[in-house]
C-alpha cells in the first residue's frame, strides 16, 4: 500500500501548539506529545473536530487556529488518512 504524505509546517504547527496549550486532560489533542511523535487515527480525528469546537468556545481568540486545524482534519478524513504529529 502506498501512503502519500502531506507535510504541514509554519502556521499549522504554531496553531496546533496554541490549541494544545489550551486543551484539557482527556481531550484528544491533549494527548499529543510535544517531545515525541503522536499518531491520530480517523475515529480519534472525528472526535477531535467536536473537541476543537469546544476549545474555540472556551478560548475565542483561538477560533482561527481551530478552523485551520479542523480544515486539515477534514482533508485527512476525506483521504482516509492519519494525522501524525512530530514533536520536538
Secondary structure as GFF3:
##gff-version 3
##sequence-region A 1 88
A	DSSP	alpha_helix	11	22	.	.	.	ID=ss1
A	DSSP	three_ten_helix	28	31	.	.	.	ID=ss2
A	DSSP	beta_strand	37	40	.	.	.	ID=ss3
A	DSSP	alpha_helix	42	58	.	.	.	ID=ss4
A	DSSP	three_ten_helix	60	62	.	.	.	ID=ss5
A	DSSP	alpha_helix	63	78	.	.	.	ID=ss6
A	DSSP	beta_strand	83	86	.	.	.	ID=ss7
###
